[in-house]
Amino acid sequence: PFTFRKLAGCTLFITGASRGIGKAIALKAAKDGANIVIAAKTAEPHPTLPGTIYTAAAEIEAAGGKALPCIVNVREEQQIINAVEKAVKTFGGIDILVNNASAISLTGTLETETKKVNLMMDVNVRGTYLTSKTCLPHLRKSRNPHILNLSPPMNMNPMWFKNHCAYTISKYGMSMCVLGMAEEFRGEVAVNALWPKTAIHTAAMDMLGGSGIEKQCRKTDILADAAYCILTKPKSFTGNFIIDEVLLREEGVKDFDVYAIAPGHPLMPDFFLDAFKEEKKLSQHEGADGAKASTESASAKPLSPVAETFRVIQGAMSEEYVRTTQGVFQFELSGEEGGTWYIDLKTKGGSAGFGKPPVTADVVMSMSSADFVKMFTGKLKPTLAFMSGKLRIKGNMTLAIKLEKMLTQLNSKL
């Protein structure tokens, strides 16, 4: 479905286009010969994140497009206004706006610092609103204008609010801009939202999920192809909340392995999509069976699954684990074998067992005892448990990621 140069000569204003999804959308349009305004804040190389507005501009030009790098922090209204004016002066107008810039903090209400709340609200909601507002007078003059927000369908399942309320509010704020502006400018400007069905491999995902997470992700190309489909439709296509894979299947794409980082590897569903309903029913059923089994075997007094897991962990302790991890983990488990358990990978040779750790925990993890056993035996990925709301984490996320690495080494023993 991607054979014609439908975006040749069009001007796209893309926020956060110096890397990741924004840059992928830019490069896709550049192949058609589009003009790309790179509205992002990274002018100097970042110590840990790849790319600047200038390296992105070079890639866009090499792909066949024209690039205009602009230093834009979407929290600063004047920087947005200046970049829009420069874009119009350089290219004669703006045809497409992609609101891609986004900030994320997957923390609970009490753990989210005010400055993080402000950042997410300012970038995700206010930045999207102000950039749209500034571009709209120019978009209305285009023959086929589009606004595309990288935001999810609004899902009122409390699961998506309880563990990261501020982040959810901020992303749904972007989606509410789609709802409102699609109606307000119906017939003049198309306004839609795009969201991935699965996790996408970006620098942000690496930070959130740690090493190895990329195998559960797709490439940014899938969102670039889906965005291209949307942005080449007539402006009457508006007010839609689109999932990348669903749209591409409708467009005739059959091979999705090309988008996988590791073809054939299980993929992690993205936030805000209820992909866990069947799994929930299944785990509840398994939990009931598990409870029944433990009641039947109580007379034999074997170690419970949780206690057995900690026994194996204790036996696997090594000075190497302690030296490389340097963290204390506390587990608050609910269900049949509920209670407080710990793994100390900081003190001397390390220890694990029932009760509170000997020193203050760096990370506190809360989950059901059934899911805990699944996680430690490799049947439930920690990242998937966290994203689906089965695992709540308070404290040092870097240490939590280190624990996940240790789990992969322990799985064979468990």
N, C-alpha and C positions, 0 to 999 in steps of 0.2 A: 504493500500500500504506500510505499514511500519512494515513488519513482519520478515525480514531477517537482520542479523547482518552484513550489507554490509560495515560498516566502522571499523570493528574489526581490531585492529593493525595499523590503519591509524593514522598519526600525523597531527593534525590541529593546525595552528598558527593563533590565533584569537585576533585582537586588540580590546581593550575596552571590554574585556570579564569578568570584575569583577562584572558587573550588566547588567540588561536590556536585550536587544536583543542579544548581544554578548554572555552573559552567557546562555541564553535559547538555542542558537545554540550549545554551548559547552555541555550542559547537554543532549541534544538529541543525539549527537554523543557519549557521554560517555556511554549511555545505550547499545551501540554496543560494548563497550570495546575499544574505541579510546583513543589515547594519545592527551591531550589538552595542548597547550602552552598558558597560560593566559598572554597576553602581554598588560598590563594596568598600569596606573600610581598610582592607589590608593593602597598604602602599609599600611598606617595608616587609621583608621576609619575617614570618612568625617563627619563634623558636621551635615549635612542635607541629604547626599546621602547614601543609604544602601550599604554595601558590600565592601570588599577589595579583592586583588588577593588571599589572603590566605583563606578567608571564601569561595570564589568561588572554590578554589582548594579542600577544604574539601567536598563541595557539589558534585563536579565532581567525586572525589574518591568514595563517597557514592553511586553515580549512576552507578558505575561499570567501570569508566575510570581511566586513569593515568593522573595526573596533574603536570605541571611544571609552577609554578608562577614566572613571570619575571617582574621586575619593568621597564616599557617602557613608556616613553612619546614620541609619534611618531614625535614630533617636533625635537627630538634629534637623529640624524642619528647614532651616536655611540651606543646609547642604543638599537636601532633596530638591529644593527650588532651584538652586544654582545648577545642579546636574541636569534637570529637566530643561532649563533654558539653554544650556550648552548643547544638549541633544537636538533640540529644535533648530538651533542656529546652525549646527553641523550637518544634520540630515534632512532638515525641512519639516520635521514633524515626528510624532510617535504613533505607531500602529498597534503595538502590543506592550502590555505591562505584565511582568511576571513577578509577583510578590513571593520571593523565595527565602529572603533573610529570616532567620529564626533563632531564638535562644531557648535552651532547655536546661531544666534542673529537676530531676526525678526525685524530689524530696517531699516529705510530709509537711503538714502545716506548721508544726512547731519547729521543724528542722530547717525550714526555708528562710534564709536571711532576707530582711527587707530589701536589701540591694539586689538580690536575685529576683524577688517578686517584681521590683521596678524594672529590671532589665527585661524580663519576659513580657511584661505588659507593654513596655515602651517599644520593644523591637517587634513583637508578634502582632499585637493589636494596633497600637498607636502608629507604628511605622507603616503597617499595611494600609491603614486608613488614610494617613497623610500622603503617602506616595500615590495612592489611588486618586485622592482629591486633587493633587497637583498635576497628575497626568491627564485626568478626565477632560479638561477643556481641549486638549490637543487630540486625544483619542476620538472625540466626537467629530473631528474633521476628517478622520481616516475612512477609507472605503469599507474596511472590514476589521473594526477595532475589537480587541479582546483584552480582558483582565483575567489572569489566571493566578489563583492563590494556592500555594502548596499547603493545604489544610484538610482536615478530615471531615467525613460526614458526622454530623452531631448525633452522638449516641448517649442517651440519658441513663445508661446502665451505671449504677453507682460505683461499680468496679473501676471505671476509668477516672473517677474523681478521688477515691479514698486515699490513694497512695501518693498522688502528685497533683493536688487540687489546683495550685497556682498555674502549673504548666497546662493542665487541661483547659482551664478558663481562658488562658491566653491563646491556645490553638483554636478553641471554639469561637473566640472573638474574631479570628480571621475568617472562620466559616460564616459567622453572622454578617460580616461585610459582604460576603457573596450573596447571602439571602436578601439583604437590603438593597444592595447596589444593582443586582440583577433585575429587580422589580423597578427600581427608580430610573434605570437607564434602558429598560426594555425597548428594543427597536432601534436603539442608538449604539450601545456598546454591549458586547457579550461579556458576562462575568461568570466564571466557573471555578470550581475547586478540583484539585487533583491530589490523590493520596495513594501510596503504594499498598498492595495487598500483603507484601512481605517486607521484612527489614531490608534496607538498602545499605550497601557498604560505602560508608563515608568516613571522614576523619572523626566526626562526632560519634559514630557507631563504634569505632575503635576505642574511643575514650570510655564509652558507656559499657561496652561488652568485653573489652580486653582481647588478648591474643586468641586466635582461633575462631572468633565470632564471625569472621568473614565467610567461613564455610556455610553458615546459615543464612547468608544474604545474597541478594541479587545485585547486579551492577547498576550504576546510575543510568545506563543506556535505556532501561525499560521505561523510566519516567520521561526521558528525553523523547522517545518514540511516541509515548502516550500524549505528551504535551504537544508534539508536532501535529498529531491527529486532531486535537482540540482546536489548536490555533489556526488550522487551515479550514475549519468548518465555517459556515456562514454565521453572521452575528445573531441570527435567530436561535442558534444553539446556545442557550443561556440558562443560568440558575441551576446547573447540574453539579452534583457531588460525585466525581468520577473515580473509580478504582482502576489503577493502571491495567492490570491483567484482564479485567472484565471488558474494558474498552478495546484492548488489542485483540482479544478473541473475536469480538464483533467485527473488527476490521480485517479479520482473516488470518491473523497470526496463529500458527499451530505449534511451532517449536519454541518453547520457553526455556529450554536448556541453554540456549545461546546467551540468556541473561544471567544465568547462575554463575557465581564465583566458583563453586564446586559442583558441577552437574551431577545430579543423582543424590546429593546430600539433602537431608531434610531441611526445609526452610522455616525460618521463624516468622510467624505472623506479625504484622505491625500493630502499633497501638490503635485503640478505638474501634477495632473490628472484632466482633464477637465470634472469634474462631474457636473459642474454648468451651462452648456450650455442651457439645457432645463429650468432650474430655472431662468436663465437670461431672456430668451424669455418671460417666464411667468411674471416675475416682471416688465418687460418693458410694457407688455400688461396691467398688473394691474395698472401701473403708468399712462398709457394713460386713462384708465377708471376713475382712481382717479381724474385726472385733469379735465375730462369732468364733473364728479359729482360735483366738487367744483365750476365749472363755472355755472352749472345749479342752484346751491343753493345759489349763491352769493347774490341774492336779499334778502334772509332771514337773511343774515349776522350771521350765526352761528359761533361758534369758530372753527377754522381750526383744523384738526386732531393733528397737532404739538402743537398748542396753548392749545388745550384741554388736551393733554398729560402733558404739563408743569403745567397746572392748577391743575391736579390731583396730580402731584408730589409735588407741593407747599402745597397742602392740607394734604399730607401724611407726611410732614416733622415732625421730632421729635428730641428731644435732644439725644435720644438713637442712631439714625442714625448718627447724627453729632459726637457724642462721639466715636462711633466705626469706623467711616470712616475717618474723618479728611482729607478731600480732596476737591479740587475745580475742577469742570469739565466744560470745554468749548466745545460746539458743533458747528462745522461749517457745516451747512446743505446746500445742493444744491437742485435745483428743484423748484417746485411750491411754497413751503413755505420756501425757502432758507433764509439764514441769520445766525447770531450768537446768540446762546442761551447758558444758563449756569445752572448748579446746584452747589450751594455752600453748602457743607457739612463740613464746617470748622468754619465758623463765627457764633457765638451765636447760635440761634435756627435754622439756615440754611435758604436758600432761593433758588428760581428758577424762571427763566423767560427769557424774550427777552433781547438781548444786551450782552455786555461783563460783566463778573463777577466783583463784587466789589473789589476783590483782584486778583492777578495774578493766573492763572489756573495752577494746577499741571499736568493736563492731557488735551490734546486737541484731540477731536475725530472728524473726517471728514467722512461724508456719505450723501446719499440722504435723503431728508425728508421722502420719502415713506418707506425706509428701517429703518429709525429712529423710526417711529411709529410702524413698525412690531417688532422691537427689544424690545421696551418698552411694547408691549402688548403680548410678549411671542411667537410671530409667527416666529421670527428669533433669533436663539441663537447668543449672542455676539461673542463667539469663532468661530462659523461657519462663521459669517459675516466677522470677521477679516481674517480667513484663506482663504476665497474666494475673498478677495480684496474689499469687499463692505464697510468695515470699516477700516479706517486708524487711528492709534493711535500714538501720540507723547507724550513723557513724562513718568511719573511714571507708569510702567506696573502693579506693585503691587496694586496701587490704582484703576487701571482699572478693576482688578479682583474683588476688594472689591465692585465696583459699580455693577458688574454682580450679586453678592450675593444679593445686595439690590433689584435688578430688580426682582429676583425670589419671594421676599416678596411682591413687589408692584403689580405683575401681576394680582392678583385677583381684585385689585381696578381699574386697567386699563381695 
